[in-house]
Amino acid sequence: MSKIGRDSRCVLLDWGNTLMREFPEYSGPMADWPRVATVPNVEEALLELRPHWTLALATNTVDSDEMAICKALDRVGLRSLLDKVYCYQSIGHSKPAPAFFNHIVEDLRMDRRRIVMVGDGFEKDVLGANGAGIRSIWYNELSDEIRSGKMYRTIRDFRSLPETLAVFDIEEDS
């Protein structure tokens, strides 16, 4: 049985500095970089979420198409944990544009209230998703700042992602 559909739930994850580290000394497609690495604890979080959530990547990268993104994800063992990959080159819009998120909602055939965007960019990932009616989680490992609102939460470590998603589920049900 497919996890994708109207009654399903989806976690959209940004790519650079959310799933995988960006190294400023490298340019071009990440798949071709001399070294690649995941963000700490991301694999463990995805493994915990995978049985219950559709997991998808949603990125603005201009250097990589879907095939190159998948190649980079394969290098760190994350590709098999993701159900879908959405990128600027395929969609033709970038975050924070509502058209970016609307394309994903239509493709997933899910109620947007059952989708949560996770990303390190507060403006593009968090507020962009909120502007399209999608709740979000700001992954902020770089400072002590915590932001919380009706449509968003903050995590500093991926180990807290499953619990934060559970809180969103409880709030939706109440």
Residue pairs with C-beta under 8 A, 6 or more apart in sequence:
2 8
3 53
3 54
3 83
4 10
4 54
4 83
4 84
4 108
4 109
4 110
5 109
5 110
6 109
6 110
6 111
7 114
8 53
8 54
8 108
8 110
8 114
9 52
9 53
9 54
9 110
9 114
9 115
9 116
9 169
10 53
10 54
10 55
10 56
10 108
10 110
10 114
10 115
10 116
11 49
11 53
11 54
11 55
11 56
11 115
11 116
11 118
11 161
11 165
12 56
12 57
12 58
12 86
12 104
12 115
12 116
12 117
12 118
12 129
12 134
13 19
13 55
13 56
13 57
13 58
13 82
13 117
13 118
13 119
14 57
14 58
14 59
14 95
14 117
14 118
14 119
14 120
14 121
14 125
14 139
15 30
15 57
15 58
15 59
15 61
15 69
16 22
16 30
16 59
16 61
16 120
17 39
17 120
18 39
18 42
18 118
18 119
18 120
18 125
18 139
19 38
19 39
19 42
19 57
19 73
19 78
20 30
20 36
20 37
20 38
20 39
20 72
20 73
20 76
20 78
21 36
21 37
21 38
21 39
22 30
23 33
23 35
26 33
26 34
27 63
28 63
29 63
29 64
29 68
29 72
30 36
30 61
30 63
30 64
30 68
30 69
30 72
31 64
31 68
31 69
31 71
31 72
31 75
32 68
33 72
36 72
36 75
36 76
37 76
38 76
38 77
38 78
39 139
39 141
39 158
40 141
40 157
40 158
41 157
41 158
41 159
42 78
42 158
43 76
43 77
43 78
43 81
44 158
44 159
45 158
45 159
45 161
45 162
46 55
46 78
46 81
46 82
47 81
48 162
49 55
49 161
49 162
49 165
50 81
53 165
54 83
54 84
54 108
54 110
55 81
55 82
55 83
55 84
56 82
56 83
56 84
56 85
56 86
56 104
56 108
57 69
57 73
57 82
57 84
57 85
57 86
57 87
58 86
58 87
58 95
58 100
58 101
58 104
58 117
58 119
59 69
59 86
59 87
59 88
60 87
60 88
60 94
60 95
60 100
60 124
61 69
61 87
61 88
61 89
62 88
62 89
64 72
64 87
64 89
65 87
65 89
65 90
66 85
66 87
66 89
66 90
69 85
69 87
70 79
70 85
73 79
73 82
73 85
84 107
84 108
86 103
86 104
86 107
88 94
88 100
91 99
91 100
91 103
91 104
93 99
93 100
93 103
94 100
94 124
95 101
95 119
95 121
95 124
95 125
95 128
95 129
96 123
96 124
96 125
96 127
96 128
96 129
96 131
97 128
98 128
98 131
98 132
100 128
100 132
101 112
101 117
101 128
101 129
101 131
101 132
101 134
102 132
104 115
105 112
105 115
105 132
105 134
108 115
112 132
112 133
112 134
113 133
113 135
113 172
115 134
115 135
116 134
116 135
116 136
116 137
116 165
116 168
117 125
117 126
117 128
117 129
117 134
117 135
117 136
117 137
118 125
118 136
118 137
118 139
118 155
118 161
119 125
119 126
119 129
119 136
119 137
119 138
119 139
120 138
120 139
120 140
120 141
122 138
122 140
122 147
125 136
125 138
126 136
126 137
126 138
126 147
126 152
127 136
129 135
129 136
130 136
130 151
130 152
135 151
135 152
135 168
136 151
136 152
136 153
137 152
137 153
137 154
137 155
137 161
137 164
137 165
138 147
138 152
138 153
138 154
138 155
139 155
139 156
139 158
140 146
140 147
140 154
140 155
140 156
141 156
141 157
145 154
146 154
146 156
147 154
148 154
153 164
153 167
153 168
155 161
155 164
